[in-house]
């Protein structure tokens, strides 16, 4: 494709990916200037480089073989370049976005299953991984950057895959990573305290999330949880057709007669024009909400209730979401990604509905992230678990014990102990567990690593549990 009167075969904003004959945009990052990477891009064979107008003359003299395009706003210019290069793949692929603090990953799995029941193939972008027609690629971000989103959707269109389901984070919305995507549907789960270190206030956090809905066209649909206060605030902000869901009175898609236990849940879904019974292996009120969201999206897509029901009931597992570890032990072990106070509350409440003797939770809080939620998570664990072991999550650059000390004030009673090293904490929980007890390992979920100050180590909790229980015979 000709860009700036030069034949360009690819466009990049990462100098490590530059190939001969491609365009590179020198975009500033949070820590380094984009122009620092121009030598690497030139060495990689870039034909065109977009940069700040103030630096164009200097680099043109240094690298006369390369065409430099100086502009006032390189980031906005690159966005236009990407749009020109890839066209609008979301005109060919129906993109459904899912946002909110909790529930996004589980809902994308339900949507993928509903689409499969309807005979539709799809590509999924999410926290756990990226999936296309059975192929799985580990994810690096909940939502990729602007360029990679266009590459992904363009690949789906080229392969004849007409649907994409995407987790959309508040960071991605704030940073414009999904700006070139014309979403046909969008789902809002809930909004609770998280990422305040980034957004500053709950109002700013909500404003970022709301951009997914204010950007919808009139022929799109919005699925919104109106049991959530922020969801109710969101409804009048979108031009799209709104489908509300919830358990309280008044929602378009509503769950009644809910029964939840160790083997899953059953409930009735009432929706405009009908009612259907759902039986699922997923337990807990939070999963009822997740299923309602997916059900409403299925209606938004025009699928029959029977097809939606089939898709929901055929899903049996979501990695790291109340995932059971069964090694023949006389107590239950669950792994869950719950890493906010609301997420931990939802999971502990779900497990309290299961008959048990003692509920033990192992949890920590991430370093270099929202510190305000640390004592709140302690309060939730104190109120809902019989005993807690406070440990490390991903401490990153922070002192793990320092993080734990900020969790402890949330406890009003001494129903906890501190075991800083995570595997040792898991071992301790399994030692304390007896027949009929439940052990919840919260925070890591699907993650297979732990991020420390100076290194990243392997941390696959399913394997750790298996090894410890095997040692015990």
N, C-alpha and C positions, 0 to 999 in steps of 0.2 A: 504494500500500500504506500502511496506517495504522501508524505507528511512534510510540510515546509519545503516542497519541491525536491525531496530526497526519498528514494525507495527505502522503506523501513519494513523489516520482517517481524519485529516484535517491539513491545514497549515495556519498560521496567522502571521501578523506583528503588530497586535494590541492586547495587553495583555488583554483588556476587552472582547475580543471575544474568548479567549482560552477556549477549552473544554477538558475534560479528554481524553488522548490518542492522543493529537494533537502536532504539531510542532510549535514552536514560534521562530521568528527571531528578535533578539534585535537590531533594526536598529536605528541609530541616527536620530533625527529630527532637525528642525531648532533651537529649543530652549533647548531640553533636550536629554540626552544620552539614548540610547535604553536600556542599562543595568540597568537603574533605575527601569525598569518595570519587571525585571526578577522575583522578589518575587511574584508579582501579577500573572504572568504566571504560576509559580510553584503552587501557591494556586489554580489556575484554572484547574490544572491537566495535564500540558504539560509533554509529555514524552521525547521530544527532544528540545533542545534550541541551536540555532545557534548564535554565538557571536564572538567578536574579539578574536583572538588567545592569545593576551596578558592577557586577563581576564579569560581564560578557567580554569586554575588551581584553582584560588580563588573560583569560583562558584562551581566547581566540589567538592571541599572539603565541601562547605557550604550545598550543596544539592546533596548528593551522590545517591539519588534515581532517579535522572534525568540524561540523557545522554547529555553532552555538546559537541558541535562541534565548536572548535575554528578555525577561518579562517582569512586570511588576509583582505578580502573584504566581510563582511557579506551581504551587499546589492546585490552584484553580485551573491553570493552564493544562496541567497534567490530567486533571479530571476531564477536560474537553478532549484531550488527545485520546484518552482511554475510550470515551464515548464514540469518537470517530472511528477508532480502530476496530472496536468490537460491535458497533451498532447498538442495538437494544435487545440483547438475548432474552430479557424478561418479557418481551413481547411474544416470544415463542415458547417460553416455559412459564407455567403458572407457579408463582412463588408465594408461599404461605409463611409468614413470619410469626414467631412466638416470642413474646417478651414478658417480663415480670421478674420479681426477685426469686421465687421458688416455683418449681414444677415444669420449667421449660423443657428439660431433657426428656422427662417421662412423656410429656405431651407429644413431642416429636416422634417418639417411638410408636405411640398410639396412632398418630396421623399416618405414619408410614405403613402401619398394619391395615388401617382403613383403606388407604389407597390400593394396597395389594389386594384386598378383598374386592375392590371395585375394578380390578384388572388394570390398574395404572402403575407404571413404574415411576420411581422418583429418586432424586438425589437428596441426601440429608446432610446439612451442615450443623454440627452441634458440639457440645462440650466434651462428650466422650470420644467421638470420632467423626469422620466424614464418610458417608456411605453412598455408593452408586451401584445399583443393580447387583447387589451381593458382594461387591468389592469394598473393603474397609481400609481406610487410611487414618492413622492417628491424627488427632486435631492438635493444633498449636494454640489457637485462640477460640473462644466460644464463637466469635464471628470474625472471619478473615478480613483483610484490608480491601479497599475499594477495587484494586486491580485483580486480586485473586478471586473475588466474588464474580467479576465479569468473566474471568477465565473459566471458572467452575460452571457458570450458567451457559456459557458458549459451548463448552464441552457436552453438557446435557443436551442442548439443542441439536448439536451435530450428531449425537448418538440417538436422536429420536425419543429422548426421555422428556416428557412434557410437564413434569411436576418437580418442584423443589420445596423442601420443608427446611426452614432455617431458624435456629435460635438467634435472637437479635439482642445483644447486650446493650446496656445503657452507654457503655464506653463507645461501642460501635456507632450508635446513633449520635452521640455527642461529637465524635470525630469524623463524621461524614462517610464512614466506610460502606454504608448501604445506600448512598445518595442516588446512584444510577439504577436502582432496582425499582421497577413498578410492581409493588406487591398487589396481588389479587385478593389476599386475605391476611388478616392480622389478628393475633390472639393476645389478650392481656390476662395474666394469672392473678397477680397480687403485687403489693408494694409494701415491703417491710424494711427495717433498718439494715442497710448494707451499702458499701461503697461510699459512705459519707466522707471518707478520707479523700475521695476524688471529687465528688459533687458538692460537698460543703454543707448542703441542707437537704431535707427531704423534698422540699419544693423544687429544688434544682434537679434532684434525682427524678422526680415525677415529670418535670418538663422534658428531660432527655427521653424518657420512655414514651411520652406522648407524641413525639415527633413521628413515630411509626404510624400513628393513627391520623394525625393532622395532614400527613402526606398522601393518604389514601384517596383514590378517585371516587366519584359517586357510584361507579359500577362495581366497586370492590365491596367486601363485607368485613365487619369488625366483630369479633367475638370477645365479650367483656364480662368479667366476673363482677357482678353488682352487689355481691355480699361484701366486697371489699370497698372501703371508703374511697380510695383513689380511683377504683374502677367507676364508681358512680360519678366522680368528677370528670372522668374521661369521656363518657357517653356523648355529651353535647359538643365535644371538640372535633368530631370527625364528620366528614361528608358521606362516609360509607354507610351502607345498610348495616344496622346494628342488630346483633343477636346476643342477648344477655343470658348468662347462666348463673346458677347458684343453688343453694339449698333452701334459703328463705323464700317467702312468698314474693311473687311479682316477676321472677325471671322467666324469659322465654323458654329456656331449657332448664328443668328443675328435677332434682333427685328427691324421691320420697321413699318411705318404708326401708330405710337403710339398715342392713345387718352386716356387721364386720367382725371378723375373728381370725384365728390362726391360719385357716385355709383360704382366706380371701374375703370377698364381700359380695353381697347381692343387694340390688336396689332397683326401683322403678324410675325410668326417665320419662317425664312428661314434657312434651314439646308441641308446638303449634300443629294441630292436626292428628295427634296420636300419643301413644304411650307404649313403652317397651321395657321388658325386664332385662337387666344386665347381671350376669354372673362373671366374676373375675377373680383371678388368683391374687390380685393386688389388694392389700388391706389398708384400712385407715381412711379417715375423713378426707385427708389431703388428696388421696388417690381418687376418691369420688369426684372431687373438684377437677382433677386432671382429666378424668374420663368425660365429665360433662363438657369441658372445653373442647376436647377432641370430637365429641358427638356433635356439638354445635357447629364446628368447622365442617364436619361431614355434611350437615344440612346446608351450610353455606355453599358447598360445592355442588349441591343438588343430588347427593346420593340418597338412595332409599334407606329407611331406618333399619331394615333387615341387613343390608350390606354393612352399615356402620356398626351394628351389633356384632356381626361376624368378625369384623376387623378388631374390635375391642376385645372380644372374648378369646380370640386366637393368640393374643400377645401374652407370653408366659414369663418374660423376664426383661428387666432393664438393668444393665451392668451398674453395680454400685448404688442402686436405689432399693433399699430394704432387701438386699440380696442375701439369701439364706446360705450359710455354710454348714453342710451336713456331713460330718465325718463319723457318724454313728454315736456321737456323744449323747449324754442324758439331759442335755440342756440345749436351748436354741442360741445360735450365734447369727447376728445380722450385721451386714456392712451397709452403711449409708453415707451419702455425700453431704448430709446436713452440716452446714458450716456457718449458719446464721442462727440467731436465737429463735426466729420463727420456724426455720427449717427443723431445728432440733426439737422444738415444741411439738410440731406436727408428727414427727416420727415417734417420739416418746409417748405421745397420746395414743397413737395407733397401736403401739406395743402394749400399752397398759390395758387395751381392750382384749388382748390375748390372755387367756388364763395362764398365770405364772405364780411362782413363789416370790422371787426376788428379781428386780430389774437393775442390772448393772450397766453403766455407760462409761465408755472410754472416749474422751474428746479433748481437743485443744483449740487454739485459735491461731490463725496465720499471722506471721510477722509482716511488717511493712504494709499492713492493711488496716482497715477501719478498727480503731482501738475502742470505740464507744460500745461495740457489741460484746466485748469480753466479759464485763460483769453481768450483762444481761443473759449471756449463755450460762454463766454460773448459776444465776437465779432459776432459769428453766430447769437445769439439771437437778438443782436442790429440791425443787418442787415436784418433779415428775419421776425422777429415778430414786431407787432405794439406796443406791450407793454409786458414787462417781470416782473415776480415776482421771485426774487432770494430767495431761501429757502434752507433748509437742505435736503440732500439725506440720505446717511448713514455716519454720521460724525465720527463714531467710536471713537478713542481716541483724535481726534482733537477738538478744539473749533469751533462750527458751524459758529459763526460770523467771526472767523479768516479765514475759508474757503471762505466764501462769499466775504470777502474783497479782496481775490485773484482773484475772478471772475469779480468784478466791473471794473478793469482797461481795460477790453475788450470792454466796452461800450464807444462810442464816443459821445453819447448824452444821456440826462436824460430821457430815455424811460423805466425806471424800478423803482421798489421800493423793499425794503428788508422786508421780513416777515420771521423771523428765524424758527418759528415752522411750520412744514409742513402742518398740517391740517388747521391751521389758514391761511396759504398761499393759499390753495385750496379754502377755504371759501371766501377769498378776491377776487380771480379770478372769482368765480361764481357771486359775487356781482357786479363786473365790467362788466360782460358779458350782452349784450343786444340781441334783436332779430337779427338773421343773423350773429352773431359772432361765432368764433371758440375758444375753450379753449383746449390747449394741456397740459397735465400733463406728464412731461418727466422725465425719470430716474429710476422710480421704476418698471413700467411695470407689469410683472407677480408677482413680489415679494409681500409677504403678511406681511412684517415686516420692522422695521427700527432699525438699529444698532446704539445705542448711546454709550457713554463712559462707563456707568455702568450697562446697561441693554439693552435688545432687546424688543421692543414694537410691538404690532399688528399695521399694517398699510396696510389695503386693500382699495386701492383708489377707486375702484368701489363702495364699501359700503359707504365710506366717502362721495362721491358725491351724492349717493342716499339719505343718511340721511340729508345732508344739503339742497338738493332740496326739500325733503319732508317737512322739517321744514318751508320752504318758501311757501309751498303749490303749 
